[in-house]
């Protein structure tokens, strides 16, 4: 996975939990766990590198404790992999506190040389990391660890406790490499944690602004798009009652009422699709795209006119691996729009799906010769509740949901359209894994 993909995953604030687990607390807990994994990597790397550095310099105690820190970090990582994340945090941060203290207490140098004092700088990122790693109900552990770190660090500095062993045989003169390496390492770790927390906080603020805007829009759709079909259906049913003896009129009213209910169902399904996309993680599976497209075509034929053509063309292996449900929702929305907004003035309306596979990526183009979208509307068609043409009958949610889904899937996409000529929707997506 590319670095940018890793970074996006770390900053992804969409909660990948069940409905009972969603909420800001769980998002913070999830990101606290990410901080803990970063601390594990820092601790393990530090222990591994300084095992050799300390041994070569003749700091035998420090070499032993560095190696012990590396081993215990690996054990904490294995515990984390079993799902016991809290226990993993306690093991990891606990051993870091103890070992750093012991490294200071057992320097491989005479007590007046203070060869290993700089190790205390590593208490800074561990203290910050402890507060961040423990979130939600675990906060108390973070505060306890930070207090213990402050207490031990102050004690070691004030009492200057050292257990002399011997003066290193190859003591380095001049530049204090211990001070340099420990200070730089602690600074990088601290800087990384703080930058991550700031970036995550900014992303949470952006998400909050977006959620508030969408809530305003949702209030509009509830008061207008949901209420209108209900009022229309209620009125039609009242008319049907009043003319119960006129069969043709009753059937007409019932047909119109059924259409209103169908519109209402479409709105609710789109809202549910958006909700599922924001609350659930990606589920990759291997499937044949050709069959998916043909199924979508078959489901839409009854809504199209008899002269409407459904076309598809495939280049490469049509078995792909990605989130099938999300891609199906996206293609169904786009193809459905091509049918809904077909150009009724021409004799050969069509929609065409073109698929191209190239290694780990694939491209899908959906082209039609329908009404097209005015140039002034192209930059707005992905907005929530925006309707692009005068004849638009939908909710304005379809393309907005497509945009949210494709962003979730880290897909590249674009839309090109000329009013009166047609529209082309292009999607480029990296497969989750290479399919045979």
N, C-alpha and C positions, 0 to 999 in steps of 0.2 A: 504494500500500500504506500502511495506517495505521501511525502511529509505534509502537504496541504490537506490530504484526506484525513491523516491522523489528527491534525490540528482542528479541522472541522468537527471531527468526532469528539474531541476533548471539550470543544465549546458548544456542542449540541445540547441545548437545554430542553429539547423535547423529551418528556418523561417516557421511557420505554417500559412502562409498568402496566399492570392490569388496572381497571377502573378504580378498584379499592385502594390502589397504591399511589395514585397520582396526587400531585400537589407540590407546592414550592419546597416543603421540608424534604420530601423524597428526592427532588432534584438536587438540593444542596448535599444530601447524604451521598448521592451518586457521585457528585463532583468531589466530595471529601474523599471518597474511595479512590478517585483518580489521583488526588494529591498523595494519598498513601502509597499507591503504586509507584509514583515518581520518587517518593522518599526511599522506597525499597531499592529502586535502581541506583539512586545516589549512594546509599549505604553500601550496597553490594559492590559497586564500582570502586568506591573509596577503599573498602576493606581489601579487595583484590589487588589494587595497585600498590597500596602502602604495605602490604605484606612483603612484597619484593623490595620496595624502596627502603623500608626500615631494616630489613635483614642485611641488605648490602651495606648500609651505614653503620651496622653494628648495634642497632637498637633492638635487642632481642625480645624484650617484653612487649614493645610496641608491635613488632612483627607478629608475635603470638596473638595479641589482642585484635590486630587488624584481620588476621586470618579467621579468628573466632567470629568477628563481626560479619565477615563475608559468609561464613557457613550459616550463622543464625538468620541472616537476611534471606538466604536461599530457603531455609526452613519456613520462615514467615511467608515467603512467596508461595510455597507449596500449600501451606495452610489456607492462604487466600484462594488458591485454585479450587479448594474443596468447598468453598462457599462460606467458610467461617471467617468472615471479613473482620469483625470486631476483635476476635481472638488474635487474628494475624496482626492487627494494628497494635494490640497490647504487647505481643511478643516482640515485634520489630522495634517500636519506640522504647520499650522497656530495656531491651538489650543495648540500644544505642546509648541511652543515658548511663547505664552501668559501665559499659566498655569505655566510653569517653572519660568517665571519671577514673577508671582504673589505669587508662593510658597515662593520665596526668600523674597518678600516684606512683606508678612504677616506671619512671623514665630510666632509660639505659644511660644514665649519666650521673655525675655527682650532684648532690642537692643544690650546690651553688651555681651550677651551669644552666639550669632551667631549660634543658634542651627541647622539652616537649610542651612548653606552656601554650604554644599557639594552637594546640588541639582544642582548647576551650572555645575557639571561634566557631566550632561546629555546633555548639549549643544553640547558636542563633537560629539557623534554619530549622533545626529540630524543634525548637520552641515554637516558632511560627507555624511549622508544618503540623505540630500537634494540635494547635488551636483550629487549624483549617481542616485537618483530616477527620476530626470528630465533630459531627454535625447532628442536628436533631436531638434525640434523646441521649446521644452519646457525648454531648457537649461537656458534661461534667468530667469525663476522662481527659479531654483536652486541657481544661483548666488545671486539673490535678497534675498532669504531666508537666505543664509549663511552670507551675509553682515548684515542683520537685527539681526541675532543671535550674531555675533561678536560685534555689536554696543550695544545691550541690555546687553550682558554679561559684557562687559567692563564698561558700565555705572553702573551696579549693584555693581561691585567690587570696582570701584574707589569712588563712592559716598556713598557706604555702607548704602543704604536706607533700613530701617526696620520700621515696624509699631508694636510697642510692644502691647502684649495682656496681658499675665501673665506668670509667671514662671511655667513650668509644675510641677504638683503635684508629679509625679513619675519620675522625672529626673534621668536618668541612670548615675551613677558615673563610672569613670574609662574609659573603652574602648568606643570610640565614634562610636556607632553603625550606626548612620546616615552617617558618613563619610565612614565607611566600606562598607555598603550596596550600597550606591549611587556610590561609586568609582568602586566597583566590577561590579555592573550592567552596568555602563557606559563603563567599559573596555571590558566586554564580548560582548556588543552590537557593540562597535567599532571594536574589533578583528574580529567578525563574518562578518561584512560588508567588511572589508579590505580583508579577506581571500577569500570571495566569489568573489570579483572583480578580485583578482589575478588569481583565478582558472578559471574564465570566460575568462579573457584575454589570459591565456595559451591555453584554448580550442579554442579560436578564431584563435590563431597563428597556432595551429595544423591543424585547418580546412583550413586555408589559404595555408599552405604547401601542404595539400592534394589536394586542388583545383588547385594549380599550376601544380602539377604532372599530374592530370587528364586532364588539359588543354593541356599539352604536348602530352599526349596520344590521345586526341581528334583530335589534329592537324594531328597526324599520321593516324588515321582512316579516316579522311576526305580526306587526300592526297592519301591514298592507298585503304582501304576497300570500300569507297564510290566511288572513282574515277574509280577503276578497273572495277566494273560491268557496269558503264556508258560507258567506253571506249569499253568494250567487246560487249555491246548491240549495240553501234554505228557501230562497225566493222561488226557485223553479219547482221545488216540491210543493210549496203552497199553491202555485198556479196549477200544478197537476191535480191537487185535491179539489180545487174549485171547478175543474173541467173533467172530472172523473168519468163522465159519460162520453167524452169525445176521445176515442181511442187514439187517433192519429196525433192529436195535440198532446195527450199524456205521454205517448211514446217519444215525441219530439222533446218535451220537457225533461223526461228521464234521460234521454241521450245527452242533452246538454249538461244535466246534473252529473252524469257519469264522466263527462269530459272534465268538468271542474274538479271532481274527486281525483281523476287521473293526474291533473296538473298539481294538485295538492300533494299527491303521493310522490311525484317527481321532485318537488321541492324538499320534502322530508328526506328522501333518499340521498339527495345531494348534500344536505346538511349532515346526515349520518356519515357519508363518505368523507367529508371534510374532517369530522370529528375523529373517525377511525384513523385517518392519515396522521393527524397531529398527536394521537395518543399511543400509537403502536409502532414498534420497530420494524425494520425491513425483514422480510421473510423470503430468502432466495430459494428458488427451485428451478429445475430444468423442465422445459416444456417446448412444444412446437408452436411457433408463432403463426404459421400458416393456418393451423386448426383454429387458433384463437380468432384470427381475422375472419375466417369463414363463418364461425359461430356468430360473430358480431353482425356480419352481413345478413345471415339468415334471420336474426332477431329484428332487423330493421326493414326487411323487404316489404312487410305488410303496411308500413307507414309511408313507403315511397310509391310514386306513380309507376305504372306498368312500363313506361319508357325509360325509367331510371336504371343506369348500369352500375354494377359493383365490380370493380376491376382490381386485380392484385398481380404483382410481379416480384419474384424473389431471386436474389443473387447471393449464393453461398449457403451455408448450413443454416436451416431454419430452426434448429433446436438451440435455444438460448437459455441462459441462466440469469435470472433477476427476480424481482418481486412480481410474481405473475398477477396477483390481484390488483396491484396498483397500476401496472401497465395496461391491464384489461379495462380498468375504469377510465384511464386516460384516452385510450384508442376509441372506446365506445362513445365518449363525450365528443371527440373530434369528428368521428365518422357520422355520428348522429346530427351534429351541426351541419355537415355537408348535405345531409338529406333534408333537414328542416329548412335550410336557407338555399335550396336549389333554385336555379333561375327558371321560372315558369314560362319564360318567353322563348326558350330554345327547345329544339326537338330531341336533343341527345344529352340530357343532364347525366353527370356521372361523378363518382368518387373513386379515386385510385390510390391503393396502398403500394408503395415501393419499398422493398427491404433489401439492404446491402450489409453483408457481414464482412468484416475485415479484422481478422485476428481476435483480439480481446474486446473489440468494440463492434457495435452495429449501429446502423442508421435506419430510421423509418421516416418516410415522407408520405403524408396524406394530402393529395391534391384533388381539388374539385373545380368545376366550371360554373359555380353558383353565383349568387348575388355579389359576393366580394364584400370587403370592408372599406369604408371611406378612409382615406389617408389620415384625416384628422382624428380618427378613432383607433388607429393601430396601436398607439402607445397607451391606450386605456382598456383594451379588451381583456387584460388579465386582472383588472380591478374587480373587487367584489361587487356584485349586483349591477355591473355595467352591461348595457345592451347596445350592441354595435350598429344595428340598422333600425330603420323605422318600422320594419316588419317583424322585429325580434319579439318572440313570444315566450322565451324562456325566463328563468329567474335571474340570469346574469351571474350565476354561481359556477357554471360548467367550466369555463376556461380558467377561472380563479382556482378551482380545485385542481385542474390539470397542472397549473403553475406550481401549486403547493406540493403536489405529488412528485413532480419532476425535480423540484429542488430537493425534496427529501431523498430522492434516488441519486442525487448528484449528477443529473443528466444535463446536457446542453440542449437548448431548444430555441426555436425562432419561428416567427410567423410572417409570411409575405402575402400581401393581398392587393388586388386592383379592383376597385368597384366596377361591377358589371362584367368582369372577366373571370374571377375565381380566386381561390385561396390555397396556399401551400403551407402546411405545418410540418416542420422538420424537427426530428428528435435524434440525438446522438448519445449513446449510453454505453458505459463500460460494463461488460459482463462480470458478475460476481466471481466466476471462475470459468476457465476455458472448458467448453463443452466439446464432446467428441461428435 
